[in-house]
Amino acid sequence: TVRLEALIRWRHPVRGELSPAECLPVVQFTSLMHRLTDWVIDEVLRQLIVWSSSLPSLPVSVNVSISDLSRKDFATTLSDKMKNAGLAPRLIGLECLEKEIITENPEALANMSVLRDLGFCILLDGFGAGYSNIGCLQRMPADIIKLDKSLVAGLQHDSGSRIIAQSIIFMLKKLQYVVVAEGVEDEKTLELLREYGCDEAQGYYFSRPLPPAMLEAWCKKKSYPSIL
């Protein structure tokens, strides 16, 4: 199984390439956040159309904020864009951060439910990064839970990390979620995640972020492990 996540970088004329951690905290408190999200979605759809013959059925997830999901027209607009592009909703995943506490926002929850019913994949990102409200999982209309890289980083060397990760994966699987581990950088960590029942993983062990042309070449020549 192969999934992609759309990543954004800002090539600043003075400061060079800025990561999301450096620029998004500022953008998300402005009116530009919605425009940025819309731009990313439009670029992803454009690329999926380009790949429709060479890499069909390749899902791509896009990070969205609680303010995006709270927009009344967000679900219908995205659905219309997919129809106009001739793309199936299952090709787009929408990732929202666990720390944003979406369960306390009725508008965001309602949009997520609509989007899921329309066939879009809903992902809860960064699970376990801070205070994780386990109870929110019962109200969250999500398909995939992504374990934060902080839960994965110590698997090889710390028994406590292994116990916590194994327990969380077991619980999430019992709740019928697909579980993805973030930040996998070596084969030993991947083997442990397989042993714990994790469904998928992402990280530098597989590849660093790539532009579309290089990514297409990587996909065509890569022999995928069972967890990716």
C-alpha positions as CSV (number, residue, x, y, z in Angstrom):
1,T,0.0,0.0,0.0
2,V,1.3,3.4,-0.9
3,R,-0.1,6.8,0.2
4,L,1.3,10.2,-0.2
5,E,1.2,13.3,1.9
6,A,1.3,16.7,0.3
7,L,4.0,18.9,2.0
8,I,4.5,22.6,1.6
9,R,7.6,24.7,1.8
10,W,8.1,28.4,1.5
11,R,11.0,29.5,-0.6
12,H,11.7,32.8,1.0
13,P,13.8,35.3,-1.1
14,V,16.0,36.1,2.0
15,R,15.6,33.3,4.5
16,G,15.7,30.4,2.0
17,E,13.4,27.4,2.3
18,L,11.2,27.5,5.4
19,S,9.5,24.4,6.8
20,P,5.8,24.4,7.8
21,A,6.9,24.6,11.5
22,E,8.5,28.0,10.7
23,C,5.7,29.6,8.6
24,L,2.3,28.0,9.3
25,P,2.0,29.1,12.9
26,V,1.9,32.7,11.6
27,V,-0.3,32.0,8.6
28,Q,-2.9,30.1,10.5
29,F,-3.9,33.2,12.5
30,T,-4.6,35.2,9.3
31,S,-7.1,35.1,6.5
32,L,-4.4,33.5,4.3
33,M,-4.9,30.1,5.9
34,H,-8.0,29.3,3.9
35,R,-6.4,30.5,0.7
36,L,-3.3,28.4,1.3
37,T,-5.4,25.3,2.0
38,D,-7.4,25.9,-1.2
39,W,-4.2,26.4,-3.2
40,V,-2.7,23.1,-1.9
41,I,-5.8,21.2,-2.7
42,D,-6.0,22.6,-6.2
43,E,-2.3,21.7,-6.8
44,V,-2.9,18.2,-5.5
45,L,-5.9,17.7,-7.8
46,R,-3.9,19.0,-10.7
47,Q,-1.1,16.6,-10.0
48,L,-3.5,13.7,-9.6
49,I,-4.9,14.4,-13.0
50,V,-1.4,14.4,-14.4
51,W,-0.8,11.0,-12.7
52,S,-4.1,9.5,-13.7
53,S,-2.5,7.4,-16.5
54,S,0.9,6.7,-15.1
55,L,0.1,6.4,-11.3
56,P,-3.7,5.7,-11.1
57,S,-5.4,5.1,-7.7
58,L,-2.5,6.8,-5.8
59,P,-4.1,8.6,-2.7
60,V,-2.7,11.9,-1.5
61,S,-3.5,13.4,1.9
62,V,-3.7,17.1,2.6
63,N,-3.3,18.8,5.9
64,V,-6.3,20.9,6.9
65,S,-6.9,23.1,10.0
66,I,-10.0,23.2,12.2
67,S,-10.8,26.6,10.7
68,D,-10.8,25.0,7.2
69,L,-13.1,22.2,8.4
70,S,-15.4,24.8,10.0
71,R,-16.2,26.5,6.7
72,K,-19.8,25.9,5.8
73,D,-19.0,25.3,2.1
74,F,-15.8,23.3,2.6
75,A,-17.3,19.8,2.0
76,T,-19.5,20.7,-0.9
77,T,-16.7,22.8,-2.6
78,L,-14.2,20.0,-2.3
79,S,-16.7,17.4,-3.6
80,D,-17.5,19.6,-6.6
81,K,-13.8,20.1,-7.3
82,M,-13.3,16.3,-7.3
83,K,-16.3,15.8,-9.7
84,N,-15.0,18.5,-12.1
85,A,-11.6,16.9,-12.1
86,G,-13.1,13.5,-12.7
87,L,-11.4,12.1,-9.6
88,A,-12.8,9.7,-7.0
89,P,-13.1,11.1,-3.5
90,R,-11.1,8.2,-2.1
91,L,-8.0,9.7,-3.7
92,I,-7.9,12.6,-1.3
93,G,-7.3,12.2,2.4
94,L,-7.8,15.1,4.9
95,E,-5.4,15.2,7.8
96,C,-6.3,17.2,10.9
97,L,-4.1,17.5,14.0
98,E,-5.2,15.7,17.1
99,K,-4.2,18.6,19.3
100,E,-6.7,20.9,17.7
101,I,-9.6,19.2,19.6
102,I,-12.0,19.1,16.7
103,T,-14.6,17.3,18.8
104,E,-15.3,20.6,20.5
105,N,-16.2,22.2,17.2
106,P,-19.6,21.1,16.0
107,E,-19.2,22.7,12.5
108,A,-15.9,20.9,11.9
109,L,-17.3,17.6,13.1
110,A,-20.3,17.9,10.9
111,N,-18.1,18.7,7.8
112,M,-15.9,15.7,8.6
113,S,-18.9,13.4,8.8
114,V,-20.2,14.7,5.5
115,L,-16.8,14.3,3.8
116,R,-16.4,10.8,5.1
117,D,-19.9,9.9,3.9
118,L,-18.9,11.3,0.4
119,G,-16.0,8.9,0.3
120,F,-13.1,11.1,1.4
121,C,-10.5,9.5,3.8
122,I,-10.3,11.3,7.2
123,L,-7.0,11.1,9.1
124,L,-6.2,12.1,12.7
125,D,-2.6,13.3,12.7
126,G,0.0,13.6,15.5
127,F,-1.8,11.2,17.9
128,G,0.0,11.0,21.2
129,A,2.1,14.2,20.7
130,G,0.7,15.8,23.8
131,Y,-2.4,15.2,25.9
132,S,-4.5,12.6,24.0
133,N,-8.1,12.6,24.9
134,I,-8.9,8.9,24.3
135,G,-12.6,9.7,24.6
136,C,-12.5,11.8,21.5
137,L,-11.9,8.7,19.4
138,Q,-15.5,7.7,20.0
139,R,-16.8,10.9,18.5
140,M,-14.2,11.5,15.8
141,P,-15.4,10.4,12.3
142,A,-11.9,9.3,11.2
143,D,-10.6,6.3,9.2
144,I,-6.9,6.5,10.0
145,I,-4.9,7.4,13.1
146,K,-1.4,8.6,12.6
147,L,1.0,8.0,15.6
148,D,3.2,11.0,16.3
149,K,6.9,10.5,15.6
150,S,7.6,11.1,19.3
151,L,5.9,7.7,20.1
152,V,8.1,6.0,17.5
153,A,11.5,7.6,18.1
154,G,12.4,5.5,21.1
155,L,11.2,2.1,20.1
156,Q,14.7,0.6,19.7
157,H,16.2,1.8,22.9
158,D,13.5,2.4,25.5
159,S,11.3,-0.4,26.9
160,G,8.7,2.2,28.1
161,S,8.3,3.5,24.6
162,R,7.8,0.0,23.2
163,I,5.1,-0.7,25.9
164,I,3.3,2.5,25.2
165,A,3.4,2.2,21.4
166,Q,2.3,-1.4,21.5
167,S,-0.6,-0.7,23.8
168,I,-1.8,2.3,21.7
169,I,-1.6,0.3,18.5
170,F,-3.6,-2.5,20.1
171,M,-6.3,-0.2,21.3
172,L,-6.6,1.6,18.0
173,K,-6.8,-1.6,16.1
174,K,-9.6,-2.8,18.4
175,L,-11.4,0.4,17.6
176,Q,-11.2,-0.5,13.9
177,Y,-8.8,2.3,12.9
178,V,-6.1,1.9,10.3
179,V,-2.9,2.8,12.2
180,V,0.0,4.7,10.6
181,A,3.3,5.4,12.3
182,E,5.1,8.6,11.5
183,G,8.9,9.2,11.6
184,V,10.2,5.8,10.8
185,E,13.9,6.1,9.9
186,D,15.3,2.5,10.1
187,E,14.4,-1.1,9.4
188,K,14.5,-2.2,13.1
189,T,11.8,0.3,14.0
190,L,9.8,-0.9,11.0
191,E,10.1,-4.5,12.2
192,L,8.9,-3.6,15.7
193,L,5.9,-1.8,14.3
194,R,5.0,-4.8,12.2
195,E,5.3,-7.0,15.2
196,Y,2.9,-4.6,17.1
197,G,0.3,-4.8,14.3
198,C,0.8,-1.3,12.9
199,D,-0.8,-1.1,9.4
200,E,1.4,1.5,7.7
201,A,4.4,3.7,8.3
202,Q,6.0,6.8,6.8
203,G,9.3,8.4,7.2
204,Y,12.8,8.9,5.9
205,Y,13.4,5.1,5.9
206,F,11.3,5.0,2.7
207,S,12.1,8.4,1.2
208,R,12.7,12.0,2.0
209,P,10.1,14.5,0.6
210,L,10.3,14.6,-3.2
211,P,9.0,16.9,-6.0
212,P,6.4,15.3,-8.3
213,A,8.8,14.3,-11.1
214,M,11.2,12.6,-8.8
215,L,8.4,11.0,-6.8
216,E,6.9,9.5,-10.0
217,A,10.3,7.9,-10.8
218,W,10.6,6.6,-7.2
219,C,7.2,5.0,-7.3
220,K,7.9,3.2,-10.6
221,K,11.2,1.7,-9.5
222,K,10.6,1.1,-5.8
223,S,9.9,-2.3,-4.3
224,Y,7.4,-1.4,-1.5
225,P,7.6,-3.1,1.9
226,S,4.3,-4.4,3.3
227,I,4.1,-1.4,5.6
228,L,4.6,2.0,3.9
